[in-house]
């Protein structure tokens, strides 16, 4: 990751929504782990959701997010329908969080020191 500025063309961007959706990973995990039934269906592993979450990691689960997961979480279908692209982001490391607090020109850490 470079430390320079990144320009984003916002000409065709109407909204960027973000948030911390606690337990959304559980909804994605349940959808991914849903076991179909019938002839030729693979046998479900006994470790269940625990194994899937460990295999993908919590951030990996959010990369598999779909509109229906957000609706199951409680957002209205009308709202979700207005967001044509949904992307799951990975968690920031502690070093990245410190970088956010210290490096920008108007960083909150610098503002706090001035007080």
Steps between C-alpha positions, in 0.01 A plus 500: 500500500649834398493798732412752227163648422253297302257681272157352440281618214162560664322608183268199496494426873180600676549339841771324694362328808705341772464372848588242759244225466553280804396137453453542124768234456272250676226561243746452213640187665152351540424564133829352381464199728140422410500137405302394194344158508446225247701241312864593443500763774830507688484400866494799735809524718440472874691818588237709324519878502809500721708330228369731228568813703852382579565408137391839363556717806248763603625741231482224240136442584420865439666478158226249410216736592189520283192723498289233672745494793443871561124453475521214752704735721207742504556752221196555277496352149413846362818646650720210390353526149647850472852369563606323179846399621566352844854432616621350826811665640769335707576606856774756556805389695612688809784659301255619234271650764795686655594623152147639452525687830850643445579557132227711336550876489192550722555188714298484820814417700670823388187700578481347848864590574430865410226514765 
